[in-house]
Amino acid sequence: MSAAIRVIAAHGLEASTAAIAKEAHVSNGSLFTYFETKADLLNQVYVELKQEMAAASLASLPDDDEPGEQMRQLWSQRLHWAASCPEKHKALAHLMVSDEITPETREIGQRTMADIIGLLERTHRAGPMRDAPMDLVMALIGAVADVTVDFMIQDPANADMHCRIGFDAIWRMLS
């Protein structure tokens, strides 16, 4: 899986199974012992990255804090995870737009994010975007997160500042 993440991050969705196998130091045939098709591999990588991102985002998130503070902590943890493992962030970005990721796999990814989505829904209900479809709200937040992570990676000395500014932007949308 680590080899697949590195190759997908470097070469995008055009990454060949031969390149992934070579990076993993296994034969191409061995790769197909575990995955019937390249699409199966991509779907498994997608699920694992979504699970890891969700776990990092929700780690030590206090249940009793107000939603704003929960959102701030969730945002910070999610973005610091992405900035600390840019290959995973980049691979997941490629996989998010892949036609190879099945609706069933996307649903599994959504379920791993259920607590995050629930917090977003509770937060945005009374805010200025309350009438906007939740999918649009999530896409906007995702776009701001991606840009913010890029700044955090490019300018690590100011990563916390970039993270804070990104949060302030999405918080204005939500509350």
N, C-alpha and C positions, 0 to 999 in steps of 0.2 A: 504494500500500500504506500509506503514511504517513497519508493521508487516511482510509482505512478504519479504521486503528487508532484515530485520534482520535475518529471518529464512533462506533465500537463502544464505546470506553471511556466516552464521554459518554452514549450512548443505549442501550447494551446490544444484545441480539440483535434488538431491534425497529428498529434502525437501517435506514433505507431506502437503497436504492441511489441514489435521487435525492439524498439528503443527502450520501452519500459522493461522488458525482459533483460536487456543488456544492462540497464542501470541497476536492476535487482540481482544481477549476476546469476541468472537462471536462463535456461533455454526458452525460446519462444513457445515450444511445445509444453514445457512445464507450466507456463503461465496459464495455458488452457486446461490444465488439470484442475485449477481452482475456479476458473471463469470460462463459461462456454463461449462467450463472445466478448469483444471489446466493449460493447454496450453494457454487458453485465459488470465488467470491471469498473466502468465509469459510474454506473449506478451505485455500486458499493462504495466507491470513493466519496461520492456525493453524500451518501447517508452518514458515513463515518465523520466527514468534515462538519456536516450540520450538527451531529450529536456532540462533537468536541466543542464547536462554537457555542452551542446552547449551554453545555455544562460550564464552560468558562464564563459565560455571561451571567449565569445564575449562581455561581459559587458564592457562598456566604451571604446571599441576599437576604436581609432581615425581613421577616413577614410583617413586623409591626411598624415599620417606617411608613411615612406618608408616601403616596405614589410618586411625587416629584423626586424625593430622595431615592426611592427604589429605581426610578428611571435613570437618574444620574449615575448611580452605582452600576446598574446593568450596562449602560452606555459605555462607561469607562472600562469596565471589565471586558466587554465585547471588543472594543477598539484596541485595547492594549493586547488582547490575545492576537488579533489580526496583525498588529504592528510587530509583535514579537515573533511571529511565524509568517513572514510575507509570502513564502511559497504556498502555504496552505490557503492563505487569503486569495492569492492570485488563481490558484487551481480552482477554488470554489467559485470565483467570479466567472471563470470559463465554463464550469459545469452548470452554473445557474442559467446560462443561455443556450445550453446544448439541447438539440432535438433528441439526443440519445437518452436523456433522462426521462423515464416513463412517468405517466401521471401517478402510478402507484408509488413510485419512489419519491416523487414530489410530495405526495400525501404523507409518507413516512417522515420526510423532512419537516413538513408543517407540524406534525404531531410532536416532534422533538422540540419545536419552538412554541408549544401550546402555552406554557406559562408566560413566555415573553409576549405573545400575541394577546393573551388575557390582560396583562398589565397595560399594553398599548391601548386596547379597547376601553378599559376603565379610565385611562388618562384622557383619551381623546373625546369621550362622550360629551363633555361640557365645554370643550374648547372651540376655537374658531373653525376647525375642520370637521366638526361633529357630523355634518351632512355629507361629507366626502366618503366615498367607498373606502372601506378599510384596506383593500388591496392597493389603492392609490396612495393612501397615507403610508403604508409599509414600504412601497416603492420609493417614495420621496425620502423617507428616513434612511432607507438603504443607500440611496444615491449620496446623501449627505455623509453617511458613514463611510462609504468608499472614498470619497474625496478627502475626508478627514484622515483616514488611515494613510492615504497616499502622502499627505503632508507630514504625518507622524513619522513615516518611514524615511522620507527625504530630509526631515529636519528633527532628528531624535532629541536634540538639546531642548527643543520647544514642544515636544510631544504632548506634555500635559496641558500646555496652553492651547494647542490645536484641538485637543480632545474637549476641553472646556468650551471653546468657541463653537465647535460643532454641536455640542449638547445645547448650548444657548439657542442656536438656530432651530433645532428640532423642537425644543421646549416651547418656543414661540408659536410653532405650528400646532402644538398639541394642547396647550393650556390657555 
